[in-house]
Amino acid sequence: MSEKKNAALMDYEKIFSVYEIKWGYNDQQKRDTAQKYLKRILIESYPDRKWDDLSELEKELFIYIQIAGYMFKKCVPAHKKKRIREKIKAHVSDVWLNAANDIYREKSKRSRYFYDKPAFDAIADDNKKTKAKKDAYKEFTKAMREFSPDTPIPSLEEWAADNEEAPKNINDYELRHILSHEAIEPNPVKTESKASQADIDHVLLLTIVKILREQKIADIDVEKIERCLTSINTFHECPIHPLMLQYDPDLETGRGGNLKMTKEEQEECIKRCQDYLRYMGMLDNLSFYEVPEKK
């Protein structure tokens, strides 16, 4: 199928409806001109892909950003421009901020260490320790199937042994699988390698951040998101209190069969727990962006 035929498959009706364009009987030439422009931009933007091959996020980018200048200049009636601009801004803000959140949540899961060795070591009861490891393993396998379905999942025993040696996340298992595959074929024939959806989404996310800022829709603090996810991913629960939020004098003496913790150790643990809760609140509420004031 030629590139032109690929482009012809795009959803023109949806595009025109977004901009509330209703072609009249005498508008056929104008409509043909608009469709030719859309075909050209689509081919330039995605030369080797069909419209149906694009992700929903890529279609959103094309419809609401890439062709917006042309549509407002050549197709949208003057009396509708202000209202439609506001409608598109609201849509972009809602859909893309949610998309950004989804991508960052995936990044968080991929870099998370599901095997919490300090917490497991603190459990004295062997049955409870085994159950805790199995529960964590179930979470790990679920995340692997969702975010890295082509990577072999280790058995519970292999996973536990791997993480006893050094903590490992989904990205680590992906890399190990790639390296082991290359070791079998030390001199593989170089072929074209399709970009992963994770890589595409990452670039799309950075594009979204840039566009939202330039269009004065929202200013996303990427560094704040990175600090938040790093804190959450590296958080280790206190072996005695899962979330320790206040000083416990009994821990200094070890009364009640508890492990001993000095006041300084408790204060350090309390601060980590408070930071963890604060960052979890940020993630849940998407507190990573500011909306510019309208002038």
Salt bridges, closest charged atoms under 4 A:
GLU13 OE2 - ARG31 NH2 2.48
GLU20 OE1 - ARG83 NH2 2.52
GLU20 OE2 - LYS87 NZ 3.06
GLU44 OE2 - ARG40 NH1 3.33
GLU56 OE2 - LYS59 NZ 3.83
GLU58 OE1 - ARG49 NH2 2.90
GLU60 OE1 - HIS91 NE2 2.79
GLU86 OE1 - LYS294 NZ 3.67
ASP116 OD1 - HIS236 ND1 3.10
ASP121 OD2 - LYS117 NZ 2.82
ASP135 OD2 - LYS131 NZ 2.86
GLU139 OE1 - ARG112 NH1 3.30
ASP162 OD2 - ARG176 NH2 3.12
GLU164 OE1 - LYS117 NZ 3.67
GLU174 OE1 - ARG110 NH2 2.38
GLU214 OE2 - LYS210 NZ 2.70
ASP219 OD1 - ARG213 NE 2.93
ASP248 OD2 - HIS241 NE2 3.41
ASP250 OD1 - ARG255 NH2 2.70
GLU268 OE2 - ARG272 NH1 3.39
ASP275 OD2 - LYS271 NZ 3.01
ASP275 OD1 - ARG278 NH2 3.20
ASP284 OD1 - ARG105 NH2 3.81
